[in-house]
């Protein structure tokens, strides 16, 4: 049981980071479909930088850089040019799928998987004091640094959105754009900031995926985690704690998927388990919301 929860924490981290980053854009009224592409580009650039430099720190910096560029492109077409966020986001994701596969072939002459001893990953850390606490240690100790950073970012995200001026502006822009303009808030600037913040979170998510244990890059290795992150945001009703909680539930579904791989079950069937979790949870939440509306008499059904 402890091993399952330990794995669930590890698997949850990239989903939670993308979801917490996406929460800023969600609050600012931007549907950031591009979370997937930001993560994938960051995962690729992290592995490539680690391959050529042997430095995980430089890998993280490179991931930040490429993810911020993707965020700026998404913002320019979606916010400045008023493009449809869904179409722009899907375009970003498709470009990320294609360009990482193209670079993999052009730079390394391979397709599918990049794996090498030259790729230096992120080692788990043995946390003092925590490693002496029974049960808690089995679940929370010996994770990569980014896992612990994700806990810190959960707290930072909560405080930023709830108790800071920039958080207030983000929420006002998302709830009523005209009211925000009326009180002098620069709507586009706030939305750009929100998208770039989500880019930074996605960069960490991508690096954690590729350099966390296996130290490799696989084409489309994000495996729709960006969309699962969006589901976590909506399931968590746009709150930081709720978003992390549902990220963990979806991460638990992925953990079961990993556990079942030792049995003789078709791989394609196993890979559907996280998405079955998403569908069941979203259906449950939808039914619950509908019942609440009926009780309040605000539905025409």
N, C-alpha and C positions, 0 to 999 in steps of 0.2 A: 504493500500500500504506500509506504513512504517513498519507494522508488518511483511509483506511478506519479505521485504528487511532485517529486523532484523533477521528473521529466516534463510534467505539465507546466511547471514554472518556466522551464527552459523553452518549451515550445510556444508558450503564451507570449514571450517577450517580443518577438517581431510583430505579432498581431497587435499587441497592446501599444507598442510604440507608434505604429502606423495609425492606430485608432485615436490615441491621445493627440497626435499631430493633426489628424483629420478633424478633431473636435474644434480646433481653433477656426478652421474654415467653415465647419458646420455652423458654429455660432455667428460667423460673419456673413452668413447667407451665401456661401460658395459650396456647391456640391463638388468636392474634389475627387473625381473618379481617377485622377492621375496618381493616386497613392501607390498603385501597383507598379507603374512605370518608374516612379522615383525610387522605390525600393530595389527594383531589378537593376537599374543603372548603377545605383550605389553598391549593390552586391558585386557587380561586375568590376567596377572601378576599384573597389577595395581589394579584390583578389589580384587584379593586374598590378596594382601599386605594390602590394605585398610581394608578388612574384619578382618584380624588378628591383625593389629596395630592401626587402626583408624586414620592413618596419610596419608593425600593426598600427602605430600612431599615424604614420604618413598615409596608410591605407584609409584610416578614418577621415583624415583631412581631405583626401582625394574624393571620398564618398560624399562628404559635405559639399565640396565644390561642384561635383556633377549634379547632385540633387538640387542644389540652389539654382543651377542653370536651368534644369527642367522646370523648377518652380517659377522662374522668371518667364520662361516661354509660355507655360500654362497661364500665368497671370496676364501676360501681354495679349494673348488671343482671347482669353475668357473675360478679363476685367476691362482692359483698355479698349479692345476692339468689340466688346460686348458679344462675343461668340457664345454659342450654346455650351455650357460647361460639360454636359455629357459627351457631346461630339468632340470637343477639344480634349477632354480627358481620355476618351477612347483612342483618339489619334496619338496622344502621347504614349499610351500603353502599347499600341501596335508598333509605333516607332521604336520603343525600347526593346520589344521582343525581337524586331528585325535587326536593329543596329548592333545589339549585343551578339547575336548569332553571326552577323557579318564580320564584326571585329574579331570574334573568336577564330573565324576561319582565316581572315587576312593576317592577323598578328601571330597566331600560333599554328596555323595550318591544320586545325582540327575542327570537328563538329561535335556538338553534344555536351561533352564534359571536359573541363580544364582542371587537371589535378597534377600537382608537382610537389616535390620536397622543398622547392624554393619558396613555396607559399607558407608564410609564417602566420599562424592564426592567433586567436585570443585564448590564453590558457585560463582554466578555472582558478579561482583564488580561494585559499583556505582562510576564512575570516576569523581573526582572534576573538575570543569570548563567545562568538556565535557557535564556533566549533565545539564548545564545551556544554552546550545546552541540549539535553536529550530531545529526541523527536524533531524539534525545531531545526536542529543542525542537519538532520537527515534530509529535510525538505529544502532548506534555504542556503545551506553551505555548499561550497565547491561549484559555484556558477561562474560564468565569465563576468568581467567588470560591467559589461553593458546591461546585464540582468539587474545588477544593483543600481545602475544609473536609471533604469526604467522605473524602479520604485521611487527614486528621487524625483524623476520627471512627473510621476503621478501627483506627488505633493505640489510640485511647482505649477503644474497645469491647473490644479484645483485652486491654489492661491491666486494665480494670475487671473483666471477667469472670474473668480468670485470677489477678490479683494483688492484689485489694482485698477488704476485709471485706464490702462490700455485694455484690460479685460472688460471694463464697463463700456468702452468705446466699441469693442468688438461685438458685444452683446446688443448694443443699441443699433449698430449698423445692420446686424442680422435680423433684428425684430422689426425695425421700422427705418428704412433707408431715408425717407423724406424727413422724418423727425431728426435723424442724425445730421442731415444737411442743414436743417433749420437752426441747430445749435452750434454749427460751425465745424462739425467733425468731417474730415476729409475721407469720404467713403472709400474711394479707390486706394488711398494710402493704407488704410486699415486693412482692406482686403489683401493687398499685396503683402503686408506684414504677416497676416494670418497664413497665407499660402507658403511664404518662406519659412515660417516656423514649422509648418507641417513638413516641409522639405528636410529640415534638419532632423526631425524625429524619424522620418523615413530613411534617412541616410544611416542612422544608427541601426534601424531595423534591418536594412539590407546587409550591412557589414556583419551584424550578428548572425544572419542566415548563412553567409558564405564563409566566415572565418571563425565560427563558433566551435566546431568540433572536427568536421571532416576536412576543412580547409580546401574547398574546391568551388568551382562555379559550374552550374548546370543550366543549360538553356531553359528559360521560363521557370527557374527554380523558386520564384515567389509563389507559384501555384495558386493564384487568385487570393492570396492572403490580403491584398489591398481591398478586395470586395468584402471579404469576411470582416475586415476592420470597419468598413462602412456599416455592415450589419450590426457590429458591436456598438457603434455610436448610436444608431437608431434604437437598438434594443435597450441600451442604457439611458434612453431618454435625454441624451445630450448632456449628461453629467459625467464628471471625470471618474468618480468612483464606480458609477454604473457601467461606464464604458470599459473600465479595467475588469470589472467583475464578469461581464459578458465575453470579453476577450479571453479570460481564463476558462470560461465554460467551453468556448469554441476550441481553445487550446487543449482542453481535456478530451474533446472529441478527436482531435488529431493524435493525442497520446494513445487512445484506444486503437486508432488506425495503425500506429507504429507497433503496438503490442501484438496485434492480430497478424502481423506479417510473418511471425514464426509458424503460423498454422497454414495448412494447405487450403487457403482461400484465394480465389482469383484476385490478382492485384488491382484490376480495374474496379472490382466491387469494393475492396477495402478503401480505395482512394475516395470513394463517395461518402464515407462516414462523416467527415467534418461538415460537408455540405448538407447531409441529412440532419445533423445537429442544428445547423443554421435554419433550415426550413422548419423543423419542429418548433424551435424557439420563436421564430418570427410568427409562425401560425398561432402559437399559444398567446403571444403578446397581442396579435391582431384581434383574436377572439375576446381577450380580456378587455381591450380598449373599446371594442364594439359593445360589450355588455355594460361597461361604464357609461357610454354615451346613451344607451337605451334607458338606463336608470335615471339619467339626468334629463331625458326627453329631448335630446338634441339630434336625433336621427329620424329620417323619414322612412326607414325600412319597416 
